[in-house]
Amino acid sequence: MKRLFNLSTGYVKQLPVFAVTFFSLLASCNKSDHLPAAGPNDAGKYSSEVIDKWLTMQIRLMKNATGIPNVLFCRYYAYTGLTAYEAIAPGTWLGEGINSKLNGLTDLPVANRFKLYYWPASVNAALAAVNRSIFVNASTADKAAIDSLENALNTGYSSQAHGDVLVRSNEFGKSIAVAVFNWSSTDGIANVGAAYTPPVGPGLWVPTPPAFGAASTPYLGNLRTIVTGSTNNSQPGAPIAYSEDPNSAFYKMVLNVYTVSQNLTPAQTAQGLFWRDVPGVTTAGHWESILQQVLKQTNTRLDKAAVAYAITGICSSDPSIGCWQSKYHYNLIRPVTYIRNVMGLGSWSPLLTTPAHPEYSSAHAVISAAAADAFTALFGDIGSITDHTYDYLGFTPRTFSSFRAIGEDAGNSRVFAGIHYQPSVDTGLVQGRKVAATILSSLGFQAKVEK
């Protein structure tokens, strides 16, 4: 049977007549604890409150985490999202339909099809467990907050489901968390920060001020992608040829960064600062915050929220892997180095501190373009979207007409911040969209993007 997945309408499962009769008989003659675990969309009858609360918690954990390179939070976003989805997959319209497309994720725990599950409890237990495993160095207060949230939600569920149903649901969620986390630990994460000696030569990246730190996560591009082949055919061509000639295209590209920095409008400064993200909630945390806001704006139910959590996380993590492949393949010099050392403007500094990795392509552009197109495919056109992520810092919320506009805003902010050349952003936007399109197609979602 052909499956068409559309988050805005759902997938309606067509059961054979004998199956409908079989399930009807079960429903009429068995105790409540022995119903089929999932109809076509059993999880869809619940609100997405449990995911909303855990998104708030994970954003907090990301914001408070120390010693973790910003880009790795995209990986956390993906694995926690997948954990949430797998914890209720048997009760969703999508079912386990995407599992065969996931790169090496096999032997997941299986729900008992003839036992009842309370899916919010499964998600609660799963997300509590996987966040404990990921954020092992969280503060005592944050670890206590994880325990408190899990216990508070579970206490509330005790009035909604029988005790044995809750026990079964919690055990299933925890077993999913263990399986997904164990799978995540085999993706190559242990080697992303291995010793690295950058190549030396004209136009190549060198550590940047003020810290002049060593190259960050130089082997992240070697990580296993979550969706097989997601970064295939997405790599950009070579950047503009390096030159120190004032009449060259490269010099003019860098001059544009400097000129923009000297003439920043208040709106451009605000845009650059809004997408700073670190310190903040991290780049992945910012997109989780947008997801949280969209789930509320669209009144999304639990089944669709879990799918969206998983897919948008994958469309954050896999594109970052492709981006790092580009960065450490071309090892392009950063604007601050060229402006100071070649143009002779030794006192110049960008609006934001330059991250410790090569220039091309822009990570913000790649990740944000991919995430934006995933949102578009999953939710369609929901009208105006206002991002309140940084209200807590006193920033003015930013309003957008589409998800793609959010991605472009994030990418272009890095030119205003003095961190990237415009071609690095433009190339990154295209690169991110290519990876997202491959992911969405591979998982059976029809991409719906603005032309």
C-alpha positions in Angstrom: 0.0 0.0 0.0 1.4 3.4 -0.9 1.8 5.8 2.0 1.4 9.5 1.7 2.6 11.4 4.7 1.4 15.0 5.3 1.6 16.5 8.7 -1.2 19.0 8.0 -3.7 16.3 7.1 -2.2 13.1 8.6 -2.1 9.6 7.2 -5.3 7.7 7.1 -4.7 4.0 7.4 -7.0 1.8 5.3 -7.5 -1.5 7.1 -8.9 -4.6 5.4 -12.5 -5.4 6.4 -11.4 -8.5 8.4 -9.0 -6.3 10.4 -11.7 -3.7 11.2 -14.0 -6.5 12.4 -11.2 -8.1 14.4 -10.4 -4.9 16.2 -14.1 -4.1 16.8 -14.6 -7.5 18.5 -11.6 -6.9 20.7 -12.9 -3.5 21.7 -16.2 -4.9 22.6 -15.2 -8.0 24.6 -11.8 -7.3 26.3 -10.9 -5.4 29.4 -9.4 -1.9 28.9 -5.9 -3.2 29.5 -6.1 -5.5 26.5 -7.1 -3.3 23.7 -5.0 -2.9 20.6 -2.1 -0.5 21.5 -2.8 1.7 18.5 -5.5 2.3 16.0 -4.8 4.4 13.0 -3.9 7.4 15.2 -4.3 6.6 18.9 -1.7 9.1 20.0 -3.5 11.8 18.1 -6.2 12.1 20.8 -3.7 13.6 23.3 -2.4 17.2 23.5 1.3 17.9 22.8 1.7 19.3 26.4 4.3 16.7 27.3 6.5 17.6 24.3 6.0 21.3 25.0 7.2 20.9 28.6 10.2 18.8 27.6 11.2 21.3 24.8 11.3 23.9 27.6 13.5 21.7 29.7 15.9 20.8 26.9 16.2 24.4 25.8 17.1 25.1 29.4 19.7 22.3 29.5 21.2 23.6 26.2 21.4 27.1 27.5 23.1 26.1 30.7 25.5 23.5 29.2 29.2 24.4 29.2 32.1 23.0 27.2 30.0 21.8 24.3 30.6 23.2 20.8 27.5 25.0 19.6 27.0 22.8 16.5 26.7 19.6 18.6 23.4 20.7 20.0 21.9 20.1 16.6 22.8 16.4 17.2 21.1 16.5 20.6 18.0 18.0 18.9 17.8 15.1 16.5 18.3 12.3 18.9 15.9 13.6 21.5 13.3 14.2 18.7 13.7 10.7 17.4 13.4 9.4 21.0 10.1 11.2 21.4 8.8 9.9 18.1 9.9 6.3 18.6 8.3 6.3 22.1 4.8 6.7 20.5 5.4 5.5 16.9 3.1 2.5 17.3 0.3 4.9 18.2 0.8 7.4 15.3 -0.5 7.6 11.8 3.1 7.3 10.6 3.8 4.2 12.7 7.3 2.9 12.3 7.2 4.0 8.6 10.5 6.0 8.7 12.6 3.4 10.6 13.9 1.6 7.6 15.3 4.9 6.4 17.3 5.6 9.5 21.0 4.9 9.2 21.6 1.7 11.3 18.8 2.1 13.8 17.6 -1.5 14.2 16.2 -3.8 16.9 14.1 -1.2 18.6 11.9 -2.3 21.4 8.5 -3.3 20.2 5.2 -2.4 21.8 2.7 -5.2 22.6 -0.1 -4.7 20.0 -2.7 -6.2 22.3 -1.9 -4.1 25.4 -2.9 -0.6 26.1 -0.3 2.3 26.3 -0.7 5.8 27.6 1.4 7.6 25.1 2.1 10.8 27.0 3.6 8.7 29.7 5.8 6.9 27.2 7.1 10.2 25.8 7.7 11.6 29.3 9.7 8.6 30.4 11.7 8.5 27.2 12.6 12.2 27.1 13.6 12.2 30.8 15.8 9.2 30.2 17.5 10.4 27.1 18.2 13.9 28.5 19.8 12.3 31.5 22.0 10.3 29.2 22.9 13.3 27.0 23.4 15.9 29.6 25.5 13.9 32.1 27.4 17.0 33.1 24.3 19.1 33.8 24.3 21.0 37.1 22.8 19.5 40.2 19.9 22.0 39.8 19.2 21.0 36.2 19.4 17.2 37.0 16.9 17.8 39.8 14.7 19.7 37.3 14.6 16.7 35.0 13.5 14.5 37.9 10.9 17.0 39.0 9.3 17.3 35.6 9.2 13.6 35.0 7.6 12.9 38.4 5.1 15.8 38.1 3.9 14.6 34.8 3.7 11.0 35.8 1.7 12.0 38.9 -0.8 13.8 36.7 -1.1 10.8 34.5 -2.0 8.5 37.4 -5.6 9.9 37.2 -5.8 9.3 33.5 -4.6 5.7 33.2 -4.5 2.5 35.2 -1.3 1.8 37.2 -0.2 -1.2 35.1 -0.8 0.8 31.9 1.5 3.6 33.2 4.1 1.1 34.3 4.1 -0.5 30.8 4.2 2.9 29.1 7.0 4.1 31.2 9.0 1.0 30.7 8.5 1.2 26.9 9.6 4.9 26.8 12.7 4.2 28.8 13.6 1.2 26.7 13.3 3.4 23.6 15.6 6.0 25.1 18.2 3.4 25.9 18.1 2.1 22.3 18.3 5.5 20.6 21.0 6.7 22.9 23.1 3.6 22.4 22.7 4.0 18.6 23.7 7.7 18.9 26.9 6.7 20.7 28.1 4.8 17.6 27.8 7.7 15.1 31.5 8.8 15.5 30.9 11.4 18.2 34.0 10.3 20.2 36.3 11.5 17.4 34.8 14.9 16.3 37.3 16.8 18.4 40.4 14.7 17.7 43.8 16.5 17.1 43.8 18.5 13.9 46.6 20.3 12.1 45.1 22.8 9.7 46.7 23.2 6.3 48.9 26.3 5.8 48.9 28.6 2.9 47.4 31.8 1.4 43.7 32.2 1.9 43.4 29.3 4.4 41.8 29.4 7.8 43.9 30.3 10.8 42.7 30.7 14.4 40.8 34.0 14.9 40.7 36.7 17.6 40.2 37.3 20.4 40.9 33.8 21.7 42.7 32.4 18.7 41.3 29.0 19.6 42.1 25.7 17.9 39.8 24.4 15.2 36.5 23.3 16.7 35.0 19.8 16.0 37.2 19.4 12.9 35.9 15.8 12.2 32.2 16.5 12.7 31.8 16.0 9.0 32.7 12.3 9.5 29.7 11.7 11.7 27.1 9.1 10.5 24.1 10.9 9.1 20.7 10.0 10.6 19.1 9.5 7.2 21.2 7.4 4.8 22.7 9.5 2.0 21.1 12.8 3.2 24.2 14.9 2.3 24.8 13.3 -1.1 24.9 15.8 -4.0 24.7 18.7 -1.6 28.3 19.9 -1.4 28.8 23.4 -2.9 31.4 24.2 -5.5 34.7 25.9 -4.6 34.5 29.4 -3.1 35.6 32.5 -5.0 39.3 32.1 -5.8 41.6 33.7 -3.2 43.3 36.9 -4.1 44.8 39.9 -2.3 44.5 42.1 -5.4 42.1 45.0 -4.6 40.5 44.6 -8.0 39.8 40.9 -7.4 36.4 39.4 -6.7 37.7 38.0 -3.4 38.9 41.4 -2.2 35.6 43.0 -3.1 33.7 40.2 -1.3 35.7 40.9 1.9 35.4 44.7 1.4 31.6 44.3 1.4 31.8 42.7 4.9 33.9 45.7 6.1 31.7 48.3 4.5 28.5 46.8 5.9 30.1 46.7 9.4 30.9 50.4 9.2 27.4 51.3 8.2 25.2 49.0 10.2 21.6 50.3 10.7 19.9 49.7 14.0 17.7 47.0 12.3 20.8 45.2 10.9 22.5 45.3 14.3 19.3 43.9 15.9 19.2 41.1 13.4 22.8 40.2 14.0 22.4 40.1 17.7 19.0 38.2 17.6 20.7 35.3 15.8 23.8 35.3 18.1 22.4 32.2 19.8 25.6 31.7 21.9 25.4 32.9 24.6 21.7 32.4 24.3 19.9 29.1 23.8 22.3 27.7 21.1 21.4 27.5 17.4 19.6 24.2 17.8 17.8 25.5 20.9 16.7 28.5 18.9 15.0 26.2 16.4 13.6 24.1 19.1 12.1 27.3 20.5 10.6 28.1 17.1 9.2 24.5 17.0 7.6 25.0 20.4 6.0 28.2 19.3 4.7 26.7 16.1 3.2 23.7 17.9 1.3 26.1 20.1 0.2 28.4 17.3 -1.1 25.4 15.3 -2.6 23.5 18.3 -0.7 20.4 17.2 -1.6 17.1 18.8 0.9 14.7 20.3 1.3 12.4 17.3 2.1 15.3 14.9 4.3 17.1 17.5 6.5 14.0 18.0 6.9 13.6 14.2 7.7 17.3 13.8 10.2 17.1 16.7 12.0 14.2 15.0 12.0 15.5 11.5 13.1 19.0 12.3 15.8 17.7 14.5 17.1 15.5 11.7 17.0 18.5 9.4 19.2 20.4 11.8 21.7 17.7 12.5 22.4 16.1 9.1 22.8 19.5 7.3 25.4 20.5 10.0 27.4 17.4 9.1 27.3 18.4 5.4 28.3 21.9 6.3 31.3 20.7 8.3 32.4 18.6 5.3 32.5 21.8 3.3 34.2 23.9 6.0 37.1 21.5 6.5 37.5 20.7 2.8 38.0 24.3 1.7 39.4 25.7 5.0 38.6 29.2 3.8 40.0 32.3 5.6 37.6 34.2 7.9 36.8 37.9 7.2 38.4 39.1 10.5 41.8 37.6 9.4 41.7 39.1 5.9 40.5 42.5 7.0 43.2 42.8 9.7 46.1 41.1 8.0 45.6 41.9 4.3 43.6 45.1 4.3 45.8 46.4 7.2 42.8 47.3 9.5 44.3 45.7 12.5 41.9 47.2 15.0 38.8 46.0 13.2 36.4 43.6 15.0 33.1 42.1 13.9 29.9 42.7 15.7 30.1 39.1 17.1 33.0 37.0 17.9 34.0 34.7 15.0 33.5 31.0 15.8 36.6 28.8 15.8 36.1 27.0 12.5 36.6 27.8 8.8 34.4 30.1 6.8 32.7 28.2 3.9 29.8 27.5 4.0 27.9 29.4 6.7 26.6 27.0 9.4 23.7 29.3 10.4 22.6 29.5 6.7 22.8 25.7 6.1 21.1 24.7 9.3 18.5 27.4 9.2 17.6 26.9 5.6 17.2 23.2 6.1 15.1 23.6 9.3 12.9 26.2 7.7 12.1 24.0 4.7 11.3 21.1 7.0 8.9 23.3 8.9 7.3 24.3 5.6 6.9 20.7 4.5 5.5 19.6 7.8 3.2 22.5 8.7 2.6 24.3 5.3 1.7 28.0 5.3 0.5 28.9 8.8 0.5 32.7 8.2 2.6 35.2 10.2 5.1 33.7 12.6 6.5 35.8 15.5 9.7 34.5 17.2 9.7 35.2 20.9 12.8 33.2 21.7 14.8 36.0 23.1 12.1 37.9 24.9 13.9 36.9 28.1 16.9 39.0 27.0 14.8 42.0 26.2 15.1 41.6 22.4 12.3 42.7 20.2 10.5 39.7 18.8 10.9 39.2 15.0 7.9 38.5 12.8 8.1 36.6 9.5 5.7 35.8 6.7 7.0 32.3 6.1 9.4 29.7 7.5 11.8 30.2 4.7 12.0 33.9 5.6 13.1 32.9 9.1 15.9 30.8 7.6 17.1 33.6 5.3 17.0 36.0 8.2 19.2 33.8 10.2 21.7 33.3 7.4 22.0 36.9 6.4 22.4 38.0 10.0 25.9 36.5 9.9 27.0 39.1 7.3 25.8 41.9 9.6 27.6 40.2 12.4 30.9 40.4 10.4 31.3 36.6 10.7 30.7 35.5 7.1 31.0 36.7 3.5 27.7 37.0 1.6 28.5 34.1 -0.9 29.1 31.8 2.1 25.6 32.6 3.3 24.0 32.3 -0.2 25.8 29.0 -0.8 24.8 27.7 2.7 21.1 28.5 2.1 21.2 26.4 -1.1 23.2 23.6 0.6 20.8 23.4 3.5 17.8 23.2 1.3 19.3 20.4 -0.8 19.9 18.3 2.4 16.4 18.9 3.7 14.9 18.0 0.4 16.7 14.7 0.4 15.7 13.9 4.0 12.1 14.8 3.4 11.9 12.7 0.2 13.7 9.8 1.8 11.2 9.8 4.7 8.2 10.0 2.5 7.3 13.7 3.1 6.3 15.9 0.2 8.4 19.1 0.4 6.3 22.2 0.1 8.6 25.1 -0.2 8.1 28.6 -1.5 9.4 29.3 -5.0 
